[in-house]
Amino acid sequence: MYRPPILPSARGRLVPTLAALLGISAAVYAQEPATTATTETDVAPPSTETATSEAPATLSETVVKSASERRPDPAPAAPAPVSPPVVVAPPVETVAPLILDDEAPSTATGLPLTLKETPQSLSVIDRSRIETEGLFNQADVLRNTTGVYVTNLDSERTAYYSRGFEVQELKFDGLRSGTATDFASMPEDSAIYERIEVIRGSDGLLTGAGQPSATVNMVRKRPGKEFGGYLTGTVGTWDFGRLEGDINIPLTEDGRVRARFVGVTQERESFLDRYMEDKYVAYGILEADIGYSTTLSFGYSFQETDPRGSSWGAVPYYAADGSVLNLPRSTNWATNYSRIEQDSSNLFFQLEHRLDNDWTINTKYSHLDITKNWKVAYAGGGMLDLTDGSGMSFWRSYAPQTWGSGEEDVDSVSFDASGPIEFLGREHDLSFGFNYYRSVLNARDATETYSWSPVVPDIFNYNFNQPEPSLAYSGGWGDVTTEDYGTYGAIRLNPSDEVKVILGGRISQYKTYLDTFNPMGAFAGRSEDLVAEDVFTPYAGLVYDLTETLSAYFSYTDIFDPQRVFDYNRNLYDPVRGETYEVGLKKESEDRRWLGTASVFQTSQSNSFQTDWTMPFPDGSYPSWESGPIESQGLEFEINGRITDDWSLYASYTHVVTKDILGKDAASNYPDDMFKVYTNYRLPGALEKLSIGGGMRWQSAVNNIYWSGTNSIEQGGYAVFDLNAQYEISEDLTASMVVRNLFDKTYFANVGFYDGIYYGEPLNVQVSLKYEF
C-alpha cells in the first residue's frame, strides 16, 4: 500500500531506534502479560502553540501565539506626520490569553464571538494540552473534554456521546466532513491541529442535520512568518513508537508567502493479543497574502491506518451457563489477518478577504477521499462453554459488501460574510452564509470464499493464523449519495453596552438517494430514500454582562436529523428534532488567561424511535415505534486556562439524566455524572526546569439494561488517574513522560455492545524527547 514520504520507518525498527536515542530500557515498552480481569465497582468520589525561547520546559507554560503572528499584516497606515506625537507603548504581556478575540471560535453562530460572548457551552483544547497530556488522536482529546463520553466498540471503532445523545458531526476548519463515528472510521491524528473546539447541545444553525449532542471542530495548524519547528520522538509500553515533525517556512523575506508541513509515522502493539498497527500522517499548507486584504490558503492532508489483528465487536461477558466469564484484558479472538484499514486524503482551499469597513468574506472548499479496506474475522458469536472451550463462532466479512465500507467522497463548500452594521445609533454584528455538503459512498456486490469453518471447536486452543478469503465481484454496484445544504443568517443586536441579543435561522434541504449500476457500468436507476425540504432551524441567544468579566446567558438552539425509519404501516417517520434550552454564567479572568462556565440545559428530542425486531417486513427490514420525546436535562461546570504563569488547570463536572416517553433511562450506557480534572505546574526556584502534572477521569455507573432487556451488564463508577512530567534539558530540548491509568484500574470502556464488554487500557507509559528549532 502507498506510503507517503514522511519519515522513513519499518516495522520493528522504529521503537528500538527511538529507545536507543532516548536511552530508555526496553522494559519500558515491553508487552504486558495477560491478566485476569475483575469487575470492580469501587467508586471514586468526584472530588497553544509551542513555547517561546524564554519558556520553561513544561508544556503547560506554552502559550497561544497572538493571531497577528499567523495573519497577514494589516493594510499600511497613512504616511506619518512630520512631527508625530510621542506614544508610550504599553508593557508587553508575556503570557497570552486563553483565546484571543481574533482567534475566537465561530463554530456556533458564524459571528466573531469570543468564548465568553457565545451563549452556549463551548470547550477548547489547545495545542499545549494536546502535547502535555500526550493526546495523539481525536479520541484521546474527546476523552478528556467536558461532557463527552468516549466508548470503544472494538479495537478500531470509537463512539462519542454528549448530553445523552451520540456525537455525529465532525468538522475541519468549520467545514462539515461527515460523521465523527462512521461505521469503519478511525480517530483523526491530532498532530496537524492547532486546537479542537467542542460545542455542546443542538448546533443546527451552521451544521444542518445532526443530533442535539455536540459538534467537534478540528482547527488545522496555519503557517507563520518566522522559520521554526520541532521534531518529537516517543516510545512506550507495547512497542509504541512515534516520530512527529512540524516545520514552518517563510517563502518570501517578509513572510507574506509561507508554508507549513507536518509528518507522523507511528507503530504500536497493544494490550490485546496479536494486535499491531502502523499509521502515517502527512500535512502541508501554503498560505499567501494577496495585497493587504486577502489571504489565500491551499493545503492537503493524508492519513493511513493499517492495523492487524483487529477485533470486530466486544469481548463476551457471560458464559453459556450464565456465569460471568472474567476473561483477561488481553483477550482478542480475531484472526491474525483481520483488519479495518482506512486511508483518508483531504484537499482544501480557503480565500479570506477583509473589507475596509471591518467586514470579512470567507470562501472554503474541501474534498475528502476515504478508502476502507474491511477484511475482518472475529470469534464473537455464540456463548462460550467453559468446560471445553466450544460454543463460539466467527463473524466474517469483506469490505465491498459491508455496510459503511468501501470508498467515500465528501465535498464541502461554504461561503460566509460577517461584519458590523449601524442601526439606531449603535453598532451591531451581522453574519450570513451558505454551505453545501455532499457524500457519495460506493459499495460493490461481491462474493467471498473461505477455506476454513467459522465454527470454533475450542477457543482456548485455536489457531488464529487462518488464511485470508478470496473475493469475486459478482454484480454491479451502487452509490449512496447524501446532500445537505442551506442558507443561514445571524445578527447580534447591541441594545446597550451590557445586553447582547443574538437571533438567527437556517433553511435546509436534505436528501439521500441510491444510484445503481449494472456489471458493465451502465446506469440502472435511482431511488430516493429520504427527502427533507425547506426545514427551518431557529437560533436565539441573550448575553447580559453583569460585570466586565462576568456574564449571564440564555440560548435556544435546534437541529433536525432525517431517518430511514418506518412505522408499522410502512410510513416514513418525520425527521428527528432536537431542541436545546440553556442558561448559564461565564466568568473570565481580567487578563483573559482562564474562563469558567456554569450552565443548566434541557434537550427534547422529538420523533425518536425504537426498532421492533419481532415483526419484520417482507423485505427483511423492521418497523419502529415512537419512543419520544426523549428528554435530557443536566448541568455542567468547567474552568479552563492558566491560574498563574506557572499553573494551568482544567476541571469539569457534568450531570445529565436522559428519559424516554415511559420514564426509562434512555442512555443507561452513558454515565449520569462525569468529573474530569487535569493540571500542570512548573516548580519554583532551582527546580524551575521541571514541570509536573496529572489528571483524573471519574464517571458514575453505566449499564445496558435499556437496550438489552436480557443479559444485563453493569459497570460501577470508577476513576482513572494519569501523570505527566516535563524537563527542559536545554533551551531547545525537552524530555517528557506520560503515565496513563497509574493504578492499573480494570474497567470497561464499553458496556453491552453485542452483549459484551470492551476493556479500558491498562497501565502504560510513554516517554518523549522534543527538539525545537
Secondary structure as GFF3:
##gff-version 3
##sequence-region A 1 773
A	DSSP	alpha_helix	14	22	.	.	.	ID=ss1
A	DSSP	three_ten_helix	26	29	.	.	.	ID=ss2
A	DSSP	three_ten_helix	59	61	.	.	.	ID=ss3
A	DSSP	three_ten_helix	67	69	.	.	.	ID=ss4
A	DSSP	three_ten_helix	101	103	.	.	.	ID=ss5
A	DSSP	beta_strand	122	126	.	.	.	ID=ss6
A	DSSP	alpha_helix	127	132	.	.	.	ID=ss7
A	DSSP	alpha_helix	138	143	.	.	.	ID=ss8
A	DSSP	beta_strand	148	152	.	.	.	ID=ss9
A	DSSP	beta_strand	158	162	.	.	.	ID=ss10
A	DSSP	beta_strand	165	166	.	.	.	ID=ss11
A	DSSP	beta_strand	169	172	.	.	.	ID=ss12
A	DSSP	beta_strand	175	179	.	.	.	ID=ss13
A	DSSP	beta_strand	193	200	.	.	.	ID=ss14
A	DSSP	alpha_helix	204	207	.	.	.	ID=ss15
A	DSSP	beta_strand	214	220	.	.	.	ID=ss16
A	DSSP	beta_strand	228	236	.	.	.	ID=ss17
A	DSSP	beta_strand	240	250	.	.	.	ID=ss18
A	DSSP	beta_strand	257	269	.	.	.	ID=ss19
A	DSSP	beta_strand	276	290	.	.	.	ID=ss20
A	DSSP	beta_strand	294	308	.	.	.	ID=ss21
A	DSSP	beta_strand	315	316	.	.	.	ID=ss22
A	DSSP	beta_strand	339	354	.	.	.	ID=ss23
A	DSSP	beta_strand	360	382	.	.	.	ID=ss24
A	DSSP	beta_strand	392	398	.	.	.	ID=ss25
A	DSSP	three_ten_helix	399	401	.	.	.	ID=ss26
A	DSSP	beta_strand	406	423	.	.	.	ID=ss27
A	DSSP	beta_strand	426	449	.	.	.	ID=ss28
A	DSSP	beta_strand	455	456	.	.	.	ID=ss29
A	DSSP	three_ten_helix	459	461	.	.	.	ID=ss30
A	DSSP	beta_strand	470	493	.	.	.	ID=ss31
A	DSSP	beta_strand	499	517	.	.	.	ID=ss32
A	DSSP	beta_strand	523	545	.	.	.	ID=ss33
A	DSSP	beta_strand	550	561	.	.	.	ID=ss34
A	DSSP	beta_strand	576	588	.	.	.	ID=ss35
A	DSSP	beta_strand	594	606	.	.	.	ID=ss36
A	DSSP	beta_strand	609	611	.	.	.	ID=ss37
A	DSSP	beta_strand	624	626	.	.	.	ID=ss38
A	DSSP	beta_strand	630	642	.	.	.	ID=ss39
A	DSSP	beta_strand	647	659	.	.	.	ID=ss40
A	DSSP	beta_strand	673	682	.	.	.	ID=ss41
A	DSSP	three_ten_helix	685	687	.	.	.	ID=ss42
A	DSSP	beta_strand	690	699	.	.	.	ID=ss43
A	DSSP	beta_strand	702	703	.	.	.	ID=ss44
A	DSSP	alpha_helix	705	708	.	.	.	ID=ss45
A	DSSP	beta_strand	714	715	.	.	.	ID=ss46
A	DSSP	beta_strand	718	728	.	.	.	ID=ss47
A	DSSP	beta_strand	733	740	.	.	.	ID=ss48
A	DSSP	beta_strand	748	751	.	.	.	ID=ss49
A	DSSP	three_ten_helix	753	755	.	.	.	ID=ss50
A	DSSP	beta_strand	756	759	.	.	.	ID=ss51
A	DSSP	beta_strand	764	772	.	.	.	ID=ss52
###
